[in-house]
Amino acid sequence: MAAESVEEENKLTLYSYWRSSCSFRLRIALNLKSLSYDYKSVNLLKGEQSHPEFLKLNPVGFVPVLVDGTVVLTDSFAIIMYLEDKYPHRHPLLPNDILKRAINFQAANIVSSSIQPLHNLNVLNYIGEKVGSNEKLPWAQTVIRKGFTALEKLLKDHTGRYATGDEVFLADVFLAPQLYSAFTRFNIHMDEFPILSRLYATYNDIPAFREALPENQPDAVH
């Protein structure tokens, strides 16, 4: 469910797919900042991301896409930074402390550069076609475990209740969807990564995170 907003002008439109972790992280950011939006489903399994009308919005053919009036934005990281700049006083996603900011950027980049792109739908389909369908899960697990090992080391001296202290910041926005997919879709055992598992449990207590869960989206398949 989209978060409520007192600013109804220029209502945002989000092009999303319920199981997309990139869309998931953007939904969390929108909810944390209490920004309302219209939800437009793009069914990746049906190839709707390759339809000409969608490619006009994002020539790369990925979700999410955010439309803000005449502004069309793609790439979840860029969109989240746009929202941070436009709505800096609505639940800031970056701490003032420069070291904590750097740790947040590092954690977000590990997820967005070193984990998620290496096991997205396109990559897994390619592996299935070229190597074999039975190799898709082992590949995804290898990628996830390597990234999670790095995250455990990065965060071990910085965590509080959340990834970099006692407030929810950018790192948490990126971590939550990746942890969700690892633990619910890719059979990663939570006891392998104690820090990340503890964080994952805390995210389930945050309404903005729960409302952004894949199963709570209008296009979810149960």
C-alpha positions as CSV (number, residue, x, y, z in Angstrom):
1,M,0.0,0.0,0.0
2,A,1.4,3.4,-0.9
3,A,2.1,5.8,1.9
4,E,-0.2,8.8,2.4
5,S,0.9,12.3,1.5
6,V,-0.3,15.8,2.2
7,E,1.2,17.0,-1.1
8,E,-1.2,15.8,-3.8
9,E,0.1,18.0,-6.6
10,N,2.3,16.2,-9.1
11,K,1.4,12.8,-7.7
12,L,4.1,10.3,-8.5
13,T,3.6,7.3,-10.7
14,L,5.7,4.1,-10.0
15,Y,6.2,1.5,-12.7
16,S,7.0,-1.6,-10.7
17,Y,6.9,-5.4,-10.6
18,W,6.0,-7.1,-7.3
19,R,9.0,-9.4,-7.1
20,S,11.6,-6.9,-8.4
21,S,14.0,-6.1,-5.5
22,C,14.9,-2.8,-7.2
23,S,11.3,-1.8,-7.2
24,F,11.0,-3.1,-3.6
25,R,13.7,-0.8,-2.4
26,L,12.2,2.2,-4.1
27,R,8.8,1.4,-2.6
28,I,10.4,1.4,0.9
29,A,12.0,4.8,0.2
30,L,8.7,6.2,-1.0
31,N,6.9,4.9,2.1
32,L,9.6,6.1,4.5
33,K,9.2,9.6,3.0
34,S,5.4,9.3,3.1
35,L,5.1,10.0,-0.6
36,S,1.9,8.7,-2.3
37,Y,2.1,7.2,-5.7
38,D,0.1,5.5,-8.4
39,Y,1.2,1.9,-9.0
40,K,1.6,0.7,-12.5
41,S,2.4,-3.0,-12.9
42,V,5.0,-4.2,-15.4
43,N,4.8,-7.9,-15.6
44,L,8.4,-9.1,-16.3
45,L,7.5,-12.7,-16.8
46,K,5.1,-11.7,-19.6
47,G,7.8,-9.5,-21.2
48,E,5.9,-6.2,-20.7
49,Q,9.3,-4.5,-20.0
50,S,10.1,-4.9,-23.7
51,H,6.8,-3.4,-25.0
52,P,7.4,-0.3,-27.1
53,E,5.3,1.9,-24.8
54,F,7.5,0.9,-21.7
55,L,10.7,1.3,-23.6
56,K,9.8,4.9,-24.3
57,L,10.0,5.4,-20.5
58,N,13.1,3.3,-20.0
59,P,15.0,2.2,-23.1
60,V,17.0,-0.3,-21.0
61,G,13.7,-2.2,-20.2
62,F,14.1,-2.4,-16.5
63,V,11.9,-1.5,-13.5
64,P,11.4,0.6,-11.6
65,V,10.5,3.8,-13.4
66,L,9.3,6.8,-11.5
67,V,7.3,9.6,-13.2
68,D,7.2,12.9,-11.4
69,G,5.2,15.3,-13.5
70,T,7.2,15.8,-16.7
71,V,10.3,14.1,-15.1
72,V,10.9,10.4,-16.0
73,L,13.5,8.7,-13.8
74,T,15.0,5.2,-14.1
75,D,17.5,3.2,-11.9
76,S,16.4,2.8,-8.3
77,F,19.6,4.3,-6.8
78,A,19.3,7.4,-8.9
79,I,15.6,7.7,-8.1
80,I,16.1,7.4,-4.4
81,M,18.8,10.1,-4.5
82,Y,16.4,12.3,-6.4
83,L,13.8,11.8,-3.7
84,E,16.4,12.5,-1.1
85,D,17.3,15.8,-2.7
86,K,13.8,16.8,-3.4
87,Y,12.4,15.8,0.0
88,P,15.4,16.1,2.4
89,H,13.3,16.7,5.5
90,R,11.0,13.7,5.0
91,H,12.8,10.9,6.8
92,P,16.4,11.7,5.6
93,L,18.0,8.5,4.2
94,L,21.6,9.7,4.7
95,P,23.1,10.5,8.1
96,N,25.0,13.7,8.7
97,D,28.1,11.8,9.9
98,I,30.4,11.5,6.9
99,L,31.7,8.1,7.9
100,K,28.2,6.7,8.4
101,R,27.3,8.2,5.0
102,A,30.2,6.4,3.4
103,I,29.2,3.1,5.0
104,N,25.7,3.5,3.8
105,F,26.9,4.1,0.3
106,Q,29.2,1.1,0.4
107,A,26.5,-1.2,1.7
108,A,24.0,0.1,-1.0
109,N,26.6,-0.4,-3.7
110,I,27.5,-3.9,-2.6
111,V,23.8,-4.8,-3.0
112,S,23.2,-2.8,-6.2
113,S,26.4,-3.6,-8.0
114,S,27.9,-6.9,-6.6
115,I,24.8,-8.9,-5.7
116,Q,21.5,-8.1,-7.3
117,P,22.5,-7.6,-10.9
118,L,24.4,-10.9,-10.9
119,H,21.3,-12.9,-10.1
120,N,18.5,-10.9,-11.7
121,L,15.9,-12.5,-14.1
122,N,18.0,-11.9,-17.3
123,V,21.1,-13.4,-15.8
124,L,19.3,-16.5,-14.4
125,N,17.5,-17.1,-17.7
126,Y,20.8,-16.8,-19.6
127,I,22.4,-19.4,-17.2
128,G,19.5,-21.7,-17.6
129,E,19.7,-21.5,-21.4
130,K,23.5,-21.8,-21.8
131,V,24.4,-24.0,-18.8
132,G,21.3,-25.7,-17.5
133,S,18.3,-24.8,-15.3
134,N,19.8,-26.8,-12.4
135,E,22.7,-24.3,-12.3
136,K,20.6,-21.2,-11.7
137,L,20.1,-21.7,-7.9
138,P,23.8,-22.6,-7.2
139,W,24.9,-19.5,-9.1
140,A,22.5,-17.2,-7.3
141,Q,23.6,-18.6,-3.9
142,T,27.3,-18.2,-4.7
143,V,26.8,-14.5,-5.6
144,I,24.6,-13.8,-2.6
145,R,26.9,-15.5,-0.1
146,K,30.0,-13.6,-1.5
147,G,28.1,-10.3,-1.1
148,F,26.7,-11.1,2.3
149,T,30.1,-12.1,3.6
150,A,31.4,-8.7,2.6
151,L,28.4,-6.9,4.2
152,E,28.9,-8.8,7.5
153,K,32.5,-7.5,7.6
154,L,31.5,-4.0,6.6
155,L,28.7,-3.6,9.1
156,K,30.1,-5.4,12.1
157,D,31.5,-2.3,13.8
158,H,28.6,0.1,12.7
159,T,25.3,-1.6,13.4
160,G,22.9,-0.5,16.1
161,R,19.3,-1.5,15.9
162,Y,19.7,-1.0,12.1
163,A,22.6,-1.2,9.7
164,T,24.5,1.9,10.7
165,G,23.0,2.8,14.0
166,D,19.5,3.3,15.6
167,E,17.9,5.0,12.6
168,V,16.8,3.7,9.3
169,F,19.0,4.9,6.5
170,L,20.0,4.1,2.9
171,A,21.8,0.9,3.7
172,D,18.6,-0.5,5.3
173,V,16.5,0.4,2.2
174,F,18.9,-1.6,0.0
175,L,19.5,-4.5,2.4
176,A,15.9,-5.4,3.2
177,P,14.8,-6.5,-0.3
178,Q,18.1,-8.4,-0.8
179,L,17.7,-10.2,2.5
180,Y,14.1,-11.0,1.7
181,S,14.9,-12.6,-1.6
182,A,17.9,-14.4,-0.2
183,F,16.0,-16.0,2.7
184,T,12.6,-16.6,1.0
185,R,13.6,-17.3,-2.7
186,F,17.2,-18.5,-2.8
187,N,17.4,-20.8,0.2
188,I,20.1,-18.9,2.0
189,H,20.0,-20.0,5.7
190,M,19.7,-17.1,8.1
191,D,22.1,-18.6,10.6
192,E,24.9,-18.2,8.1
193,F,24.9,-14.4,8.5
194,P,24.0,-13.4,12.0
195,I,24.3,-9.6,11.6
196,L,22.2,-9.6,8.5
197,S,19.7,-12.0,9.9
198,R,19.2,-9.8,13.0
199,L,18.7,-6.7,10.8
200,Y,16.2,-8.6,8.6
201,A,14.1,-9.4,11.7
202,T,14.0,-5.7,12.7
203,Y,12.8,-4.6,9.2
204,N,9.7,-6.7,9.6
205,D,8.6,-4.4,12.5
206,I,8.7,-1.2,10.3
207,P,5.3,-0.4,8.6
208,A,7.1,1.3,5.6
209,F,9.0,-2.0,5.0
210,R,6.0,-4.3,5.5
211,E,3.8,-2.3,3.1
212,A,6.5,-2.5,0.5
213,L,6.7,-6.3,0.7
214,P,6.2,-8.1,-2.7
215,E,3.2,-10.0,-1.4
216,N,1.5,-6.8,-0.5
217,Q,1.6,-5.3,-4.0
218,P,-1.5,-5.1,-6.2
219,D,0.1,-7.3,-8.9
220,A,1.3,-10.0,-6.5
221,V,0.7,-13.6,-7.4
222,H,0.0,-15.7,-4.3
